[in-house]
Amino acid sequence: MFATTTPAMSIGDRNVEATKKALAKLGVPIIASDTGLNYGRTVSFNASDGSLEIMSSLKGNKTI
């Protein structure tokens, strides 16, 4: 009766693919990414140098 979503087609995966397509259409290169899996992230963008800090209580912090 209702369509089911498989793990391969989760909303998160669809959002990532849609975002990649939109950025490609605008000519914006993706030089790094941190998506997927099953843990949350908080991000902080530094406009002065273009870095992005990714903070996670599960995986620690990293800068891309």
MMTF fields as JSON, N, C-alpha, C and O atoms, coordinates in Angstrom:
{
  "mmtfVersion": "1.0.0",
  "mmtfProducer": "UNKNOWN",
  "numBonds": 255,
  "numAtoms": 256,
  "numGroups": 64,
  "numChains": 1,
  "numModels": 1,
  "chainsPerModel": [1],
  "groupsPerChain": [64],
  "chainIdList": ["A"],
  "bondAtomList": [4, 2, 8, 6, 12, 10, 16, 14, 20, 18, 24, 22, 28, 26, 32, 30, 36, 34, 40, 38, 44, 42, 48, 46, 52, 50, 56, 54, 60, 58, 64, 62, 68, 66, 72, 70, 76, 74, 80, 78, 84, 82, 88, 86, 92, 90, 96, 94, 100, 98, 104, 102, 108, 106, 112, 110, 116, 114, 120, 118, 124, 122, 128, 126, 132, 130, 136, 134, 140, 138, 144, 142, 148, 146, 152, 150, 156, 154, 160, 158, 164, 162, 168, 166, 172, 170, 176, 174, 180, 178, 184, 182, 188, 186, 192, 190, 196, 194, 200, 198, 204, 202, 208, 206, 212, 210, 216, 214, 220, 218, 224, 222, 228, 226, 232, 230, 236, 234, 240, 238, 244, 242, 248, 246, 252, 250],
  "bondOrderList": [1, 1, 1, 1, 1, 1, 1, 1, 1, 1, 1, 1, 1, 1, 1, 1, 1, 1, 1, 1, 1, 1, 1, 1, 1, 1, 1, 1, 1, 1, 1, 1, 1, 1, 1, 1, 1, 1, 1, 1, 1, 1, 1, 1, 1, 1, 1, 1, 1, 1, 1, 1, 1, 1, 1, 1, 1, 1, 1, 1, 1, 1, 1],
  "groupList": [{"groupName": "MET", "atomNameList": ["N", "CA", "C", "O"], "elementList": ["N", "C", "C", "O"], "formalChargeList": [0, 0, 0, 0], "bondAtomList": [1, 0, 2, 1, 3, 2], "bondOrderList": [1, 1, 2], "singleLetterCode": "M", "chemCompType": "L-PEPTIDE LINKING"}, {"groupName": "PHE", "atomNameList": ["N", "CA", "C", "O"], "elementList": ["N", "C", "C", "O"], "formalChargeList": [0, 0, 0, 0], "bondAtomList": [1, 0, 2, 1, 3, 2], "bondOrderList": [1, 1, 2], "singleLetterCode": "F", "chemCompType": "L-PEPTIDE LINKING"}, {"groupName": "ALA", "atomNameList": ["N", "CA", "C", "O"], "elementList": ["N", "C", "C", "O"], "formalChargeList": [0, 0, 0, 0], "bondAtomList": [1, 0, 2, 1, 3, 2], "bondOrderList": [1, 1, 2], "singleLetterCode": "A", "chemCompType": "L-PEPTIDE LINKING"}, {"groupName": "THR", "atomNameList": ["N", "CA", "C", "O"], "elementList": ["N", "C", "C", "O"], "formalChargeList": [0, 0, 0, 0], "bondAtomList": [1, 0, 2, 1, 3, 2], "bondOrderList": [1, 1, 2], "singleLetterCode": "T", "chemCompType": "L-PEPTIDE LINKING"}, {"groupName": "PRO", "atomNameList": ["N", "CA", "C", "O"], "elementList": ["N", "C", "C", "O"], "formalChargeList": [0, 0, 0, 0], "bondAtomList": [1, 0, 2, 1, 3, 2], "bondOrderList": [1, 1, 2], "singleLetterCode": "P", "chemCompType": "L-PEPTIDE LINKING"}, {"groupName": "SER", "atomNameList": ["N", "CA", "C", "O"], "elementList": ["N", "C", "C", "O"], "formalChargeList": [0, 0, 0, 0], "bondAtomList": [1, 0, 2, 1, 3, 2], "bondOrderList": [1, 1, 2], "singleLetterCode": "S", "chemCompType": "L-PEPTIDE LINKING"}, {"groupName": "ILE", "atomNameList": ["N", "CA", "C", "O"], "elementList": ["N", "C", "C", "O"], "formalChargeList": [0, 0, 0, 0], "bondAtomList": [1, 0, 2, 1, 3, 2], "bondOrderList": [1, 1, 2], "singleLetterCode": "I", "chemCompType": "L-PEPTIDE LINKING"}, {"groupName": "GLY", "atomNameList": ["N", "CA", "C", "O"], "elementList": ["N", "C", "C", "O"], "formalChargeList": [0, 0, 0, 0], "bondAtomList": [1, 0, 2, 1, 3, 2], "bondOrderList": [1, 1, 2], "singleLetterCode": "G", "chemCompType": "PEPTIDE LINKING"}, {"groupName": "ASP", "atomNameList": ["N", "CA", "C", "O"], "elementList": ["N", "C", "C", "O"], "formalChargeList": [0, 0, 0, 0], "bondAtomList": [1, 0, 2, 1, 3, 2], "bondOrderList": [1, 1, 2], "singleLetterCode": "D", "chemCompType": "L-PEPTIDE LINKING"}, {"groupName": "ARG", "atomNameList": ["N", "CA", "C", "O"], "elementList": ["N", "C", "C", "O"], "formalChargeList": [0, 0, 0, 0], "bondAtomList": [1, 0, 2, 1, 3, 2], "bondOrderList": [1, 1, 2], "singleLetterCode": "R", "chemCompType": "L-PEPTIDE LINKING"}, {"groupName": "ASN", "atomNameList": ["N", "CA", "C", "O"], "elementList": ["N", "C", "C", "O"], "formalChargeList": [0, 0, 0, 0], "bondAtomList": [1, 0, 2, 1, 3, 2], "bondOrderList": [1, 1, 2], "singleLetterCode": "N", "chemCompType": "L-PEPTIDE LINKING"}, {"groupName": "VAL", "atomNameList": ["N", "CA", "C", "O"], "elementList": ["N", "C", "C", "O"], "formalChargeList": [0, 0, 0, 0], "bondAtomList": [1, 0, 2, 1, 3, 2], "bondOrderList": [1, 1, 2], "singleLetterCode": "V", "chemCompType": "L-PEPTIDE LINKING"}, {"groupName": "GLU", "atomNameList": ["N", "CA", "C", "O"], "elementList": ["N", "C", "C", "O"], "formalChargeList": [0, 0, 0, 0], "bondAtomList": [1, 0, 2, 1, 3, 2], "bondOrderList": [1, 1, 2], "singleLetterCode": "E", "chemCompType": "L-PEPTIDE LINKING"}, {"groupName": "LYS", "atomNameList": ["N", "CA", "C", "O"], "elementList": ["N", "C", "C", "O"], "formalChargeList": [0, 0, 0, 0], "bondAtomList": [1, 0, 2, 1, 3, 2], "bondOrderList": [1, 1, 2], "singleLetterCode": "K", "chemCompType": "L-PEPTIDE LINKING"}, {"groupName": "LEU", "atomNameList": ["N", "CA", "C", "O"], "elementList": ["N", "C", "C", "O"], "formalChargeList": [0, 0, 0, 0], "bondAtomList": [1, 0, 2, 1, 3, 2], "bondOrderList": [1, 1, 2], "singleLetterCode": "L", "chemCompType": "L-PEPTIDE LINKING"}, {"groupName": "TYR", "atomNameList": ["N", "CA", "C", "O"], "elementList": ["N", "C", "C", "O"], "formalChargeList": [0, 0, 0, 0], "bondAtomList": [1, 0, 2, 1, 3, 2], "bondOrderList": [1, 1, 2], "singleLetterCode": "Y", "chemCompType": "L-PEPTIDE LINKING"}],
  "groupTypeList": [0, 1, 2, 3, 3, 3, 4, 2, 0, 5, 6, 7, 8, 9, 10, 11, 12, 2, 3, 13, 13, 2, 14, 2, 13, 14, 7, 11, 4, 6, 6, 2, 5, 8, 3, 7, 14, 10, 15, 7, 9, 3, 11, 5, 1, 10, 2, 5, 8, 7, 5, 14, 12, 6, 0, 5, 5, 14, 13, 7, 10, 13, 3, 6],
  "groupIdList": [1, 2, 3, 4, 5, 6, 7, 8, 9, 10, 11, 12, 13, 14, 15, 16, 17, 18, 19, 20, 21, 22, 23, 24, 25, 26, 27, 28, 29, 30, 31, 32, 33, 34, 35, 36, 37, 38, 39, 40, 41, 42, 43, 44, 45, 46, 47, 48, 49, 50, 51, 52, 53, 54, 55, 56, 57, 58, 59, 60, 61, 62, 63, 64],
  "secStructList": [7, 7, 7, 7, 7, 7, 4, 4, 4, 7, 2, 2, 2, 2, 2, 2, 2, 2, 2, 2, 2, 2, 2, 2, 2, 2, 6, 7, 7, 7, 7, 7, 7, 7, 7, 7, 1, 1, 7, 7, 7, 3, 3, 3, 3, 3, 6, 6, 6, 6, 3, 3, 3, 3, 3, 3, 6, 6, 6, 3, 3, 3, 3, 7],
  "xCoordList": [0.812, 0.0, 0.863, 0.648, 1.831, 2.708, 4.099, 4.596, 4.71, 6.081, 7.014, 6.877, 7.942, 8.919, 10.234, 10.573, 10.948, 12.25, 13.316, 13.363, 14.155, 15.245, 16.394, 16.482, 17.271, 18.42, 19.229, 19.792, 19.291, 20.062, 19.44, 20.127, 18.189, 17.5, 16.957, 15.866, 17.694, 17.243, 17.175, 17.781, 16.443, 16.299, 17.658, 17.914, 18.523, 19.854, 20.65, 21.289, 20.613, 21.321, 20.753, 21.497, 19.438, 18.81, 19.176, 19.394, 19.246, 19.64, 21.076, 21.362, 21.968, 23.367, 23.46, 24.142, 22.789, 22.835, 22.237, 22.78, 21.125, 20.5, 21.417, 21.51, 22.09, 23.008, 24.209, 24.63, 24.757, 25.885, 25.491, 26.26, 24.3, 23.828, 23.654, 24.034, 23.077, 22.861, 24.191, 24.337, 25.158, 26.465, 27.176, 27.804, 27.081, 27.699, 27.07, 27.772, 25.763, 25.06, 25.518, 25.573, 25.846, 26.315, 27.824, 28.36, 28.497, 29.941, 30.741, 31.888, 30.154, 30.838, 31.509, 30.825, 32.84, 33.522, 33.387, 33.356, 33.309, 33.329, 34.748, 35.212, 35.434, 36.827, 36.981, 38.037, 35.933, 35.939, 34.495, 33.631, 34.254, 32.902, 32.957, 33.928, 31.906, 31.742, 30.244, 29.568, 29.732, 28.293, 28.052, 28.972, 26.804, 26.399, 26.633, 26.906, 26.518, 26.634, 25.535, 24.562, 25.679, 24.575, 24.948, 24.591, 25.657, 25.974, 25.809, 25.964, 25.494, 25.247, 26.524, 27.57, 26.4, 27.514, 27.015, 25.863, 27.902, 27.681, 28.822, 29.966, 28.519, 29.568, 29.696, 28.732, 30.905, 31.197, 32.074, 33.172, 31.583, 32.302, 33.072, 32.517, 34.355, 35.196, 35.318, 36.047, 34.607, 34.575, 35.92, 36.189, 36.768, 38.039, 39.03, 39.843, 38.968, 39.907, 39.218, 39.893, 37.894, 37.153, 37.148, 36.703, 37.638, 37.667, 36.315, 35.537, 36.061, 34.829, 35.209, 35.826, 34.844, 35.112, 33.897, 32.769, 34.135, 33.084, 33.281, 34.335, 32.255, 32.335, 31.344, 30.18, 31.818, 30.978, 31.42, 32.61, 30.468, 30.831, 31.269, 32.027, 30.804, 31.157, 32.5, 33.285, 32.772, 33.972, 35.015, 36.065, 34.754, 35.699, 35.561, 34.609, 36.502, 36.467, 37.502, 38.558, 37.169, 38.143, 37.82, 36.694, 38.817, 38.651, 38.925, 39.92, 38.014, 38.209, 38.13, 38.267],
  "yCoordList": [-1.187, 0.0, 1.261, 2.161, 1.327, 2.492, 2.111, 1.022, 3.009, 2.761, 2.848, 3.731, 1.947, 1.984, 2.53, 2.367, 3.166, 3.713, 2.737, 2.361, 2.334, 1.438, 2.26, 3.461, 1.629, 2.375, 3.049, 4.123, 2.425, 3.002, 4.288, 5.079, 4.506, 5.697, 6.539, 7.099, 6.632, 7.407, 8.891, 9.341, 9.631, 11.069, 11.761, 12.68, 11.329, 11.93, 11.74, 12.673, 10.532, 10.25, 11.077, 11.599, 11.192, 11.986, 13.46, 14.14, 13.96, 15.357, 15.603, 16.627, 14.677, 14.817, 14.855, 15.718, 13.938, 13.897, 15.155, 15.687, 15.633, 16.852, 18.054, 18.911, 18.122, 19.226, 19.181, 20.215, 17.997, 17.857, 18.295, 18.976, 17.908, 18.299, 19.811, 20.418, 20.424, 21.873, 22.619, 23.594, 22.172, 22.824, 22.664, 23.605, 21.483, 21.258, 22.168, 22.728, 22.312, 23.176, 24.627, 25.356, 25.04, 26.403, 26.553, 27.657, 25.451, 25.498, 25.584, 26.031, 25.161, 25.206, 23.856, 22.839, 23.836, 22.556, 22.083, 22.891, 20.79, 20.194, 19.693, 18.796, 20.273, 19.894, 18.985, 18.384, 18.881, 17.98, 17.785, 18.62, 16.685, 16.454, 15.524, 14.794, 15.565, 14.676, 14.463, 15.232, 13.43, 13.16, 11.684, 10.867, 11.364, 9.976, 9.442, 10.186, 8.149, 7.409, 7.82, 8.46, 7.465, 7.616, 8.412, 8.03, 9.504, 10.364, 11.823, 12.184, 12.645, 14.058, 14.872, 14.488, 16.002, 16.924, 18.35, 18.667, 19.193, 20.634, 21.242, 20.804, 22.246, 22.845, 24.333, 25.001, 24.831, 26.252, 26.663, 26.136, 27.609, 28.067, 29.331, 30.268, 29.367, 30.539, 31.244, 30.788, 32.345, 33.061, 33.684, 33.906, 33.972, 34.627, 33.697, 34.153, 32.39, 31.472, 30.316, 29.487, 30.254, 29.225, 27.858, 26.884, 27.771, 26.469, 26.163, 27.065, 24.888, 24.425, 23.481, 22.442, 23.838, 22.965, 22.074, 22.557, 20.774, 19.792, 19.235, 18.686, 19.382, 18.941, 17.805, 17.893, 16.738, 15.59, 14.997, 14.768, 14.745, 14.13, 12.684, 12.147, 12.054, 10.661, 10.528, 9.637, 11.4, 11.281, 12.365, 12.363, 13.286, 14.36, 15.495, 15.533, 16.406, 17.579, 17.45, 16.843, 18.041, 18.124, 19.349, 19.846, 19.827, 20.995, 20.584, 19.926, 20.99, 20.722, 22.024, 22.035],
  "zCoordList": [0.0, 0.0, 0.0, -0.812, 0.902, 0.978, 0.497, 0.787, -0.228, -0.677, 0.515, 1.362, 0.574, 1.66, 1.133, -0.039, 2.002, 1.641, 2.095, 3.267, 1.188, 1.542, 2.111, 1.855, 2.877, 3.405, 2.305, 2.518, 1.129, 0.028, -0.505, -1.153, -0.25, -0.744, 0.413, 0.307, 1.499, 2.647, 2.301, 1.328, 3.094, 2.856, 2.905, 2.126, 3.806, 3.886, 2.61, 2.124, 2.069, 0.815, -0.327, -1.156, -0.367, -1.428, -1.287, -2.289, -0.053, 0.164, -0.296, -0.917, 0.004, -0.409, -1.927, -2.48, -2.606, -4.072, -4.691, -5.659, -4.14, -4.67, -4.476, -5.355, -3.34, -3.072, -4.013, -4.531, -4.236, -5.169, -6.574, -7.252, -7.011, -8.345, -8.44, -9.442, -7.399, -7.412, -7.441, -8.178, -6.648, -6.632, -7.972, -8.458, -8.568, -9.881, -10.93, -11.772, -10.881, -11.838, -11.71, -12.701, -10.491, -10.241, -10.441, -10.345, -10.717, -10.921, -9.636, -9.649, -8.528, -7.235, -6.997, -6.89, -6.913, -6.699, -5.251, -4.322, -5.078, -3.741, -3.523, -4.226, -2.549, -2.312, -1.094, -0.901, -0.271, 0.882, 1.322, 1.055, 1.993, 2.508, 3.709, 3.908, 4.498, 5.649, 5.799, 6.483, 5.165, 5.178, 5.45, 5.412, 5.723, 5.89, 7.289, 8.231, 7.391, 8.643, 9.618, 9.22, 10.866, 11.805, 13.051, 14.166, 12.865, 14.001, 13.6, 12.434, 14.58, 14.322, 14.255, 14.778, 13.596, 13.454, 13.626, 13.327, 14.11, 14.143, 13.343, 13.46, 12.535, 11.713, 11.996, 12.37, 11.808, 11.95, 10.773, 10.594, 9.97, 8.784, 9.105, 9.68, 8.738, 8.923, 7.57, 6.689, 7.414, 6.131, 5.767, 4.586, 6.751, 6.443, 5.743, 4.94, 6.043, 5.384, 4.649, 4.038, 4.704, 3.977, 4.631, 4.025, 5.86, 6.528, 7.171, 7.482, 7.358, 7.975, 9.101, 8.866, 10.32, 11.455, 11.663, 11.752, 11.738, 11.967, 13.365, 13.685, 14.194, 15.581, 15.811, 15.419, 16.453, 16.756, 18.079, 18.292, 18.971, 20.246, 20.041, 20.849, 18.977, 18.703, 17.989, 18.314, 17.024, 16.188, 16.445, 15.802, 17.365, 17.632, 16.631, 15.852, 16.655, 15.78, 14.671, 14.846, 13.523, 12.434, 11.602, 11.613, 10.885, 10.029, 8.593, 8.29, 7.718, 6.29, 5.532, 4.308]
}
